[in-house]
Amino acid sequence: ANSVPTPGQRKAPHWDVYPDTDYGRLAARYHGFISDLTARVIGRFARVVKDATGGRTLVCCFHGYVIELAGEPRQALSGHFGLQTMLADPNVDVIACVPLLDFRDLTNGYNPYCSATESILAAGKLVCPENDMFSWLHPLHWHVLYDPADPRAGAISMHQRECANEAVHGALAQKFSLAASWHHDAALQRAFAHQGRVYEKAQSLDRSPVEEVAFVVDDASFAWTPPESRYLAAAHKLLLRDLGRTGAPVGVWLLAEIDRIPERIRFIVVASSYAATTQNLQRLERTIVNGGRTIWVIGAPGLVNVEKGR
C-alpha cells in the first residue's frame, strides 16, 4: 500500500477526483511529488547558473502550463504544476511558454497563454512566449491553415495577434520554427519587421494592466485529478476561452495569489479549488467575506483535505 500505484491504478477511469482510497491518495501524492521535484530541480539548476555568473545572467525556463496541460493525459506526469514554488524562487527570472495550442484559430480571437501569467508578472518575473505558430509553409500535415482562402494572410494575422498580446503584457517575444521553411517568405519577414517596430514603440506607452476578469486556478488541485478526467479541460481551457469571447480582458492567477488581485477587478472566476490547501481556502474565504466583487466558484472548494489525504 506504500508503493507507487501502477499506471493503470493511477488512471482511475470515470473519476474526476481521486477516490478516498489508499490508491487514490498515493496516486495524488505521487503526481504532487512529480511537480514538486520538477520545480526544485529547475530551481537547483537556476541557482548553479546564478552562482557561476555572479548573478549577472537571467535564468529562463519553460514551466507552469496550468492551462495548456489541464484536463489531458499529460497533466499527471508533466511536472508543470509546481508553479507557486517557481514564483517564490529568486533564481528564476523568466517563465517561458508557447501560444496556447488548443486555440490556434483566428475565430478564438485571443491567446490566453499557457500559464498563470498575471501571477508570474505580479511576482516580478518576466513572461516569454515562444511563438511557434505554424505557417502555410509547414512541411508536415498536422496543422490547420488559419485561413485556407489566403494562407499567407492567415498566418500573418495570427502573428499580429501574438505581437499585440505580448506588447500589452510587457512580455518578451521570440519566433521559433521546427523547420527552416516555416518563415522562408519575404512578405512574412516584412510583417515580422513591422511587428518588431510596433513592439518597440509599445515599450514607451502606458501598459498598465486593464484586465476586468480574474481567472483563478489552483496548482495544488491538479495532483488529485486522474489523467483520464476531462473535467479540467472544461473548467480551465474551454471556460477561459469562452470568457475571452465575451470581449472582456481576462487575466490568469494562482489561487495562492488571490489576495494580490487588484481591487479594480470586480469579477473573479475560481476555476479549481477542490483540493486546495487549507491556507489557500482561507485566502478564498477572506476574498469572499471582504465583499465588493462578484465571485464565481466552479465545483466544490476543499472537497479534498489535502493535508490528510481524505
C-alpha atoms as one frame of an Amber mdcrd trajectory, in Angstrom:
protein
   0.000   0.000   0.000   3.020   2.319   0.407   4.379   1.812  -3.100   3.695
   3.996  -6.133   0.436   2.849  -7.753   0.757   1.339 -11.206  -0.116   3.449
 -14.282  -3.365   1.509 -14.567  -4.288   2.265 -10.975  -3.414   5.938 -11.403
  -5.795   6.257 -14.367  -8.845   5.832 -12.103 -11.296   5.798 -15.047 -14.661
   7.520 -14.539 -13.339   9.620 -11.642 -12.783  13.390 -11.872 -11.162  13.493
  -8.424  -9.256  10.535  -6.993 -11.430   8.357  -4.750 -10.943   8.204  -0.991
  -8.876   5.017  -1.142  -5.261   4.140  -0.451  -4.560   4.004  -4.189  -6.287
   7.351  -4.726  -4.244   9.047  -2.014  -0.978   7.526  -3.198  -1.666   8.481
  -6.823  -2.339  12.105  -5.838   0.780  12.215  -3.668   2.840  10.764  -6.494
   1.615  13.336  -9.013   2.195  16.119  -6.499   5.697  14.768  -5.889   6.493
  14.880  -9.625   5.550  18.564  -9.844   7.369  19.452  -6.633  10.502  17.582
  -7.707  10.463  19.219 -11.152  10.221  22.708  -9.657  13.005  22.026  -7.163
  15.335  20.571  -9.813  14.796  23.608 -12.049  15.486  25.815  -9.045  18.700
  23.964  -8.302  19.999  24.438 -11.859  18.959  28.090 -11.734  20.946  28.597
  -8.544  24.008  26.980 -10.140  23.772  29.423 -13.074  23.384  32.399 -10.740
  26.353  31.306  -8.619  28.558  30.630 -11.653  27.823  34.028 -13.223  27.800
  36.119 -10.089  24.109  36.791 -10.596  24.701  38.514 -13.947  22.642  36.054
 -16.030  18.867  35.932 -16.364  17.535  32.395 -15.942  14.584  31.289 -18.070
  12.680  28.001 -18.129   9.524  26.561 -19.652   7.152  25.803 -16.790   3.710
  26.260 -15.319   1.388  25.137 -18.125  -1.622  25.270 -15.799  -3.963  25.956
 -18.737  -2.278  24.094 -21.599  -1.931  20.761 -19.791  -5.125  20.861 -17.727
  -7.566  18.035 -18.316  -5.465  15.820 -20.567  -3.331  12.695 -20.011  -0.016
  14.606 -19.980  -1.168  16.584 -16.962  -0.369  13.875 -14.433   3.338  13.422
 -15.181   4.231  16.728 -16.840   5.693  18.259 -13.686   4.219  21.648 -14.620
   2.076  22.179 -11.541   4.611  23.450  -9.017   4.315  26.988 -10.319   3.922
  28.518  -6.880   7.361  27.165  -5.974   8.817  28.707  -9.133   7.291  32.103
  -8.384   8.928  32.108  -4.958  12.363  31.118  -6.348  14.640  34.197  -6.584
  16.933  32.389  -9.038  14.267  32.055 -11.777  13.737  35.301 -13.690  11.721
  34.360 -16.783   8.899  31.823 -17.236   8.548  30.775 -20.881   5.539  29.323
 -22.666   4.061  28.909 -26.131   0.797  30.257 -27.581  -1.977  28.046 -26.267
  -2.099  25.057 -28.621  -5.832  24.387 -28.294  -6.945  27.753 -29.643  -4.637
  28.395 -32.587  -7.542  29.525 -34.666  -8.431  33.073 -35.660 -12.048  32.511
 -34.629 -10.968  32.147 -30.991  -9.816  35.739 -31.024  -7.046  35.790 -28.468
  -4.289  33.803 -26.792  -4.766  33.453 -23.007  -1.248  31.960 -22.680  -0.469
  28.583 -21.127   0.146  29.734 -17.590  -0.965  31.985 -14.735   0.514  34.992
 -16.495  -0.701  37.655 -14.073   0.711  35.763 -11.081   4.070  35.495 -12.856
   4.133  39.230 -13.549   2.967  40.054 -10.013   5.918  38.030  -8.705   8.259
  40.391 -10.546   9.214  37.883 -13.225   9.119  38.182 -16.998   6.953  36.116
 -19.331   8.482  34.892 -22.598   6.066  33.382 -25.134   7.939  31.402 -27.795
   5.888  31.992 -30.924   5.907  28.663 -32.763   2.795  29.336 -34.828   2.504
  27.123 -37.885   2.756  28.664 -41.323   1.402  27.597 -44.693   4.999  26.563
 -45.460   4.911  23.829 -42.821   6.237  20.640 -44.479   4.046  18.304 -42.418
   0.285  17.863 -42.230  -0.530  18.010 -38.528  -1.718  21.595 -38.579  -4.675
  23.528 -39.997  -4.314  26.627 -42.170  -5.545  29.707 -40.301  -7.240  30.925
 -43.488  -7.446  28.322 -46.290  -8.577  31.024 -48.738  -5.443  33.094 -48.070
  -2.859  31.046 -46.106  -0.204  33.778 -46.052  -2.622  36.431 -44.741  -3.983
  33.977 -42.172  -0.514  33.259 -40.791   0.371  36.964 -40.666  -2.897  37.694
 -38.813  -2.040  35.076 -36.209   1.416  36.601 -35.704  -0.165  40.036 -35.361
  -2.430  38.668 -32.666   0.551  37.337 -30.736   2.518  40.560 -31.151  -0.368
  42.585 -29.722  -0.755  40.207 -26.787   2.940  40.392 -25.939   3.023  44.173
 -26.289   0.164  44.794 -23.858   1.546  42.295 -21.331   5.061  43.679 -21.473
   6.160  40.148 -22.318   9.298  39.158 -24.151   8.821  37.899 -27.700  10.617
  35.392 -29.880   9.867  33.379 -33.005  10.541  29.664 -33.364  10.082  27.050
 -36.051  10.754  23.334 -36.314  11.708  23.666 -39.986  13.586  26.385 -41.874
  10.761  26.595 -44.411   8.200  27.968 -41.929   9.342  31.601 -42.204  11.019
  31.472 -45.618   8.787  34.107 -47.210   9.577  37.763 -47.984   6.087  39.036
 -47.120   6.109  37.206 -43.799   9.540  38.640 -42.969   8.283  42.149 -43.744
   5.365  41.507 -41.409   7.796  40.395 -38.683   9.819  43.596 -39.167   6.668
  45.696 -38.837   5.632  43.820 -35.698   9.086  44.477 -34.258   8.607  48.211
 -34.766   5.161  48.068 -33.159   6.579  46.171 -30.190   9.440  48.638 -29.833
   7.035  51.587 -29.776   4.892  49.829 -27.176   7.807  49.967 -24.727   7.247
  53.701 -24.248   3.462  53.542 -23.884   1.350  53.102 -20.763   0.859  49.366
 -20.408  -0.820  49.315 -17.018  -2.926  46.136 -16.767  -6.550  46.551 -17.799
  -7.993  43.050 -17.371 -11.506  43.055 -15.962 -11.840  39.356 -15.137  -9.507
  37.324 -12.904  -9.451  33.632 -13.829  -8.075  31.753 -10.797  -6.629  28.223
 -10.863  -5.184  26.138  -8.059  -1.952  24.353  -8.902  -2.273  22.036  -5.864
  -5.605  20.625  -7.069  -4.116  19.177 -10.253  -2.452  16.307  -8.410  -5.867
  14.999  -7.361  -7.237  14.818 -10.902  -6.823  11.444 -12.664  -5.170  11.667
 -16.099  -8.257  10.461 -17.983 -10.588  13.067 -16.475 -11.853  15.757 -18.841
 -13.186  17.921 -16.035 -10.337  20.422 -16.056 -10.424  20.720 -19.840 -13.895
  22.196 -19.442 -13.212  24.127 -16.237  -9.937  25.609 -17.485  -9.359  25.677
 -21.246 -12.913  25.933 -22.521 -14.184  28.240 -19.798 -11.188  30.552 -20.197
 -11.734  30.648 -23.952 -15.418  31.486 -23.551 -14.739  34.208 -21.000 -12.358
  35.783 -23.508 -15.040  35.633 -26.165 -17.177  37.990 -24.086 -14.749  40.722
 -25.105 -13.645  41.483 -21.543  -9.871  41.305 -20.876  -9.074  38.212 -18.782
  -6.022  37.611 -16.583  -4.976  34.257 -15.092  -3.891  33.949 -11.449  -2.981
  31.193  -8.998  -5.306  30.687  -6.049  -2.338  31.313  -3.746  -2.179  34.835
  -5.217  -5.889  35.678  -4.895  -5.032  38.229  -2.182  -2.957  40.120  -4.749
  -5.679  40.557  -7.349  -6.103  44.323  -7.775  -9.207  45.981  -6.373 -10.131
  47.289  -9.826 -11.042  43.716 -10.884 -14.666  43.197  -9.896 -15.295  39.704
 -11.324 -13.322  36.657 -10.173 -13.771  33.121 -11.514 -12.261  30.377  -9.334
 -11.929  27.520 -11.805 -10.416  24.940  -9.429 -10.092  24.700  -5.660 -11.387
  21.207  -4.869  -8.003  20.089  -3.487  -6.662  23.438  -2.322  -4.551  23.684
   0.817  -6.151  24.981   3.994  -4.147  28.201   3.646  -5.414  28.845   0.125
  -9.000  28.033   1.104  -8.663  30.643   3.854  -7.464  33.144   1.246 -10.519
  32.355  -0.883 -12.839  32.699   2.121 -11.337  36.082   3.053 -11.824  37.319
  -0.505 -15.494  36.294  -0.413 -16.120  37.746   3.049 -14.492  41.065   2.119
 -17.228  41.503  -0.497 -17.428  44.143  -3.189 -16.922  41.664  -6.025 -18.772
  39.033  -7.975 -17.069  35.675  -7.400 -17.996  32.565  -9.369 -16.594  29.362
  -7.844 -16.622  26.239 -10.022 -17.057  22.873  -8.323 -16.612  22.109  -4.612
 -13.908  24.090  -2.794 -11.999  21.970  -0.305 -13.671  18.702  -1.306 -10.320
  17.028  -0.615  -8.477  17.643   2.630  -5.008  17.573   1.103  -3.211  17.666
   4.459  -4.890  14.424   5.494  -5.348  12.998   2.007  -9.061  12.381   2.597
